[in-house]
């Protein structure tokens, strides 16, 4: 059972990492606009013009 | 040209329909009109400065339908020189813009948005969301911490539970218990704060709310587990305490989030209705400022066609004003130097300069404010279902726990095992299901209502909606549409209507606006000149035409009287041409399109319907007749409306009041529950329990129906929670409850209650 001495701190550390990650994402405003975020991911505006895929009808 | 750019807007977003482009074209025309006749607007009062020197403004934007609109706005503004950052929040429909103050200004940003086809209006930086956002973020952080703690403790607890029935050594178990304690103590201290604070506040006020038993249960569970850990016991309850907090925080967060969504929507509406005043500064310059910055003694400019945003006395100019939002009176009133005007009235004809005054003794506003205060105080006596349940539940549970303690003590098992059993009673009774029973239903029901265009101001309004047996309507602006409409379209020739409409486009008088809307005209007559307060004159195809009051167009008084006899509650506009008979248009406030069917529906459902109006007898009688309402009263002042509501209350009736005017505000606060349309004055919206959007009155029966179903679900949930306790408590008192059983029971009861609430959403559509 000595292995618990390592495993438990590791488990707690990883869990804590998740918590800190969540608190950071909350603080940096990533949950402020869930509606907009789901559309922004589809936008090609961040690519240089020559790398954008073919435009479909109706896209800006 | 504006229209070209508007057409561009139509191409990219499939949802921007033709009607929309018409209104935008009209808005453009008004803006040009504004720019020519008055001045350009100055938004500097809304701009905040960032430490980096950049200017920042937050705008509520109207007309956003999809992601394409978002891309258009952000890219369009990005092309504006000087703009550093423009980000639209698609959830709240708010836009944040940062720019370099030397390169551009807020006016250019708003103008650019308008040219893109979006109406935007800045927020008052003074009263922005702040507090709500902070509360909601704090709950989310507490939820994350409780979730983290719960998962890790559960990991250790499951090991202990399975070890207890197999071969765990006492040393390992103690180690796990100490680890659990190490996690649980800070987690409970942090995540439990929302409950501890609220429970403490309730206790200080010598009352009980649901948070009191929650706080006692959690604190005792942690304290006892600490003791058990020190004494090397087999069972500890750290996981129960943290899980309890986790479940309750979910309910709390959902509740807060629903309120925040409603409020941010309401704030957008308020901002888009441009609740600003155009201040005339001592040096003669003008600028738009948020109402919160206007103080008595300041001078405010009100252009024709605008709503008066302040209470005050006219210092310069004469005009006609439409007081329908304030008194319910639909006829225009003449005002001039020294007359008092109220916020919410519509300036129909000339430009006014108004000196802002505080609500002086004896004025309508003073009377309304006073009545409103009394009415709100009387209303705060309502006790919410959740608090009634808590008041019943807490003493019962605590007595049961105390009896279990005393009983086992007498049975002679020693004080500590007795205390363990007593605390396990508190844990297993699980205020968790009770704590979720009502908020879960409120969240689901208000979400349903939100989608139907009804915004609830308070969660407990649902409970009060459910018991309504009488509906009282205001007439003007509630049963009727806030804007006037043409009443005799079928009596006039189409070409007359079109010409009249084109002439009407030159005026901002509300009656002319109604005529322009009815005709669908989009092409104003060039060279039309408006004589303030009387009409428009122009030469069309070499013929002189006039549009305006019967007097302005030289119509004989008996002809006008004959036309008025046909439409007793209408106002007349005349189109006169040289060499042709004058054409009379009757314009009146039309009933909301579904008013008749809604009132019939309410009556069919056994509700008593009444109309209480401040308008004159003939107008009210006509509407009541059309709707088939037998009980109505006209010419009521705010005091009269309250008196009638009191009389209904004395009969034992639960009244839903629906109204929009300033004169309705006290009645809205005094009624058992109240609603107002989104076009209502600010004071009334604040006094009402719910606000509904759009032209349809169907929101009223929809709210009643949803509230009824929500109320049923709430009571079901309370019964479920009580039934669960009836089964669980004997087990706990008998001492059979282990931490594993407590965790299972707690999760199961919470899930059952939540599932029952969600059933509302999938229930039969109505």
HADDOCK unambig.tbl for C-alpha pairs under 7 A between the chains (distance, minus, plus):
assign (segid A and resid 15 and name CA) (segid B and resid 148 and name CA) 6.81 0.50 0.50
assign (segid A and resid 19 and name CA) (segid B and resid 144 and name CA) 6.76 0.50 0.50
assign (segid A and resid 19 and name CA) (segid B and resid 148 and name CA) 6.53 0.50 0.50
assign (segid A and resid 23 and name CA) (segid B and resid 141 and name CA) 6.69 0.50 0.50
assign (segid A and resid 33 and name CA) (segid B and resid 89 and name CA) 5.60 0.50 0.50
assign (segid A and resid 33 and name CA) (segid B and resid 90 and name CA) 6.36 0.50 0.50
assign (segid A and resid 33 and name CA) (segid B and resid 91 and name CA) 5.44 0.50 0.50
assign (segid A and resid 34 and name CA) (segid B and resid 91 and name CA) 6.76 0.50 0.50
assign (segid A and resid 35 and name CA) (segid B and resid 90 and name CA) 5.61 0.50 0.50
assign (segid A and resid 35 and name CA) (segid B and resid 91 and name CA) 5.14 0.50 0.50
assign (segid A and resid 36 and name CA) (segid B and resid 89 and name CA) 6.19 0.50 0.50
assign (segid A and resid 36 and name CA) (segid B and resid 90 and name CA) 4.67 0.50 0.50
assign (segid A and resid 36 and name CA) (segid B and resid 91 and name CA) 6.50 0.50 0.50
assign (segid A and resid 39 and name CA) (segid B and resid 67 and name CA) 5.99 0.50 0.50
assign (segid A and resid 58 and name CA) (segid B and resid 12 and name CA) 6.40 0.50 0.50
assign (segid A and resid 60 and name CA) (segid B and resid 12 and name CA) 6.91 0.50 0.50
assign (segid A and resid 60 and name CA) (segid B and resid 68 and name CA) 6.59 0.50 0.50
